[in-house]
């Protein structure tokens, strides 16, 4: 069951056992092994136990492909059980790492539609080379809380890349997106408002309507009268992120939604800390360059190097005092000083 991330017990993650990370499929397999051992004239364990079939009570309108159905329902069922969604209506957007689905929101949320971002199973996932994004990052639990660096069990699992360690890193990757969206939406940035998260899915504000999801900026071409205002608004968000010590790290017209003249920046799992990550400045320059190149095709002339340099000068590490620069700026994922 998913957990509302604002009200988690801070000790909950420490109490998790390895079997808490087993999938529903593994639990079903264990139950089936017990069934085979039962005498033929008795009820099976499966019949006596509470049903674990993913479809029980949750039959979405969206007809998923055969290979997609199991992991989709497994990932979204917690939101259904928590009275956050009542249905999955359609696939809004497909991606290499995750798919986004349009969901019917539960009446209690006060919304009509919600977007669920569901990560693909590892064997179907095409992950980017994320090592540079993880520099200076803490490992986050499903509750969005940092893992205690003294927890040697978790550290060993991550180092040895066991199934448990890989799952911890995957959950951390997803939770960094949730935390980024939560903090940026609270600061007034143009991002979807997050509602909840589970270990393989995020639930957030839906941009678009029931007929279609908002397209990406890449697929539209704003007119000469609209383009300057859109560029200013995007750069405003880039600067707002820097005030929160954050760089998107993969910003382009492909991950900015456009709907009725407004924008929404999306895809934040790789967002980096502008102080702790040594590549933050390069990533900022790349983000700004990509945006300026897009608007260059719309007829705007800009200098991305000057724009990025000014932003970094105001809000990057050079903006800190010498004393602050010599302080505890570079903190590794596990709390080690660099």
Secondary structure as the mmCIF struct_conf table of DSSP 4:
data_model
#
loop_
_struct_conf.conf_type_id
_struct_conf.id
_struct_conf.beg_label_comp_id
_struct_conf.beg_label_asym_id
_struct_conf.beg_label_seq_id
_struct_conf.end_label_comp_id
_struct_conf.end_label_asym_id
_struct_conf.end_label_seq_id
STRN STRN1 UNK A 3 UNK A 3
TURN_TY1_P TURN_TY1_P1 UNK A 5 UNK A 6
BEND BEND1 UNK A 7 UNK A 7
TURN_TY1_P TURN_TY1_P2 UNK A 10 UNK A 12
HELX_RH_3T_P HELX_RH_3T_P1 UNK A 13 UNK A 15
HELX_RH_3T_P HELX_RH_3T_P2 UNK A 18 UNK A 21
HELX_RH_AL_P HELX_RH_AL_P1 UNK A 24 UNK A 37
BEND BEND2 UNK A 38 UNK A 38
TURN_TY1_P TURN_TY1_P3 UNK A 40 UNK A 41
BEND BEND3 UNK A 42 UNK A 42
HELX_RH_AL_P HELX_RH_AL_P2 UNK A 45 UNK A 48
BEND BEND4 UNK A 49 UNK A 49
HELX_LH_PP_P HELX_LH_PP_P1 UNK A 50 UNK A 51
TURN_TY1_P TURN_TY1_P4 UNK A 54 UNK A 57
BEND BEND5 UNK A 61 UNK A 62
HELX_RH_AL_P HELX_RH_AL_P3 UNK A 66 UNK A 81
TURN_TY1_P TURN_TY1_P5 UNK A 82 UNK A 83
BEND BEND6 UNK A 84 UNK A 84
STRN STRN2 UNK A 85 UNK A 93
BEND BEND7 UNK A 96 UNK A 97
STRN STRN3 UNK A 98 UNK A 105
HELX_LH_PP_P HELX_LH_PP_P2 UNK A 106 UNK A 106
HELX_RH_3T_P HELX_RH_3T_P3 UNK A 107 UNK A 109
TURN_TY1_P TURN_TY1_P6 UNK A 110 UNK A 110
BEND BEND8 UNK A 112 UNK A 112
STRN STRN4 UNK A 113 UNK A 119
HELX_LH_PP_P HELX_LH_PP_P3 UNK A 120 UNK A 121
HELX_RH_3T_P HELX_RH_3T_P4 UNK A 122 UNK A 124
HELX_RH_AL_P HELX_RH_AL_P4 UNK A 131 UNK A 134
TURN_TY1_P TURN_TY1_P7 UNK A 135 UNK A 136
HELX_LH_PP_P HELX_LH_PP_P4 UNK A 137 UNK A 139
STRN STRN5 UNK A 140 UNK A 140
TURN_TY1_P TURN_TY1_P8 UNK A 142 UNK A 143
BEND BEND9 UNK A 144 UNK A 144
HELX_LH_PP_P HELX_LH_PP_P5 UNK A 145 UNK A 145
STRN STRN6 UNK A 146 UNK A 146
HELX_LH_PP_P HELX_LH_PP_P6 UNK A 147 UNK A 148
TURN_TY1_P TURN_TY1_P9 UNK A 149 UNK A 150
HELX_RH_AL_P HELX_RH_AL_P5 UNK A 152 UNK A 160
TURN_TY1_P TURN_TY1_P10 UNK A 161 UNK A 161
HELX_RH_AL_P HELX_RH_AL_P6 UNK A 163 UNK A 186
TURN_TY1_P TURN_TY1_P11 UNK A 187 UNK A 188
BEND BEND10 UNK A 190 UNK A 190
STRN STRN7 UNK A 191 UNK A 191
HELX_LH_PP_P HELX_LH_PP_P7 UNK A 192 UNK A 193
STRN STRN8 UNK A 194 UNK A 198
TURN_TY1_P TURN_TY1_P12 UNK A 199 UNK A 200
STRN STRN9 UNK A 201 UNK A 205
STRN STRN10 UNK A 208 UNK A 208
BEND BEND11 UNK A 210 UNK A 211
STRN STRN11 UNK A 213 UNK A 213
HELX_LH_PP_P HELX_LH_PP_P8 UNK A 214 UNK A 214
STRN STRN12 UNK A 215 UNK A 216
HELX_RH_3T_P HELX_RH_3T_P5 UNK A 217 UNK A 219
HELX_RH_AL_P HELX_RH_AL_P7 UNK A 224 UNK A 243
TURN_TY1_P TURN_TY1_P13 UNK A 244 UNK A 245
STRN STRN13 UNK A 246 UNK A 247
BEND BEND12 UNK A 249 UNK A 250
BEND BEND13 UNK A 252 UNK A 252
HELX_RH_3T_P HELX_RH_3T_P6 UNK A 253 UNK A 255
STRN STRN14 UNK A 256 UNK A 259
TURN_TY1_P TURN_TY1_P14 UNK A 260 UNK A 261
STRN STRN15 UNK A 262 UNK A 265
TURN_TY1_P TURN_TY1_P15 UNK A 269 UNK A 270
STRN STRN16 UNK A 272 UNK A 273
TURN_TY1_P TURN_TY1_P16 UNK A 274 UNK A 276
TURN_TY1_P TURN_TY1_P17 UNK A 278 UNK A 279
HELX_RH_AL_P HELX_RH_AL_P8 UNK A 280 UNK A 297
TURN_TY1_P TURN_TY1_P18 UNK A 298 UNK A 299
HELX_RH_AL_P HELX_RH_AL_P9 UNK A 304 UNK A 315
BEND BEND14 UNK A 316 UNK A 316
HELX_RH_3T_P HELX_RH_3T_P7 UNK A 317 UNK A 319
BEND BEND15 UNK A 320 UNK A 320
HELX_RH_AL_P HELX_RH_AL_P10 UNK A 322 UNK A 325
TURN_TY1_P TURN_TY1_P19 UNK A 326 UNK A 326
BEND BEND16 UNK A 327 UNK A 328
STRN STRN17 UNK A 331 UNK A 331
TURN_TY1_P TURN_TY1_P20 UNK A 333 UNK A 334
BEND BEND17 UNK A 335 UNK A 335
STRN STRN18 UNK A 337 UNK A 337
#
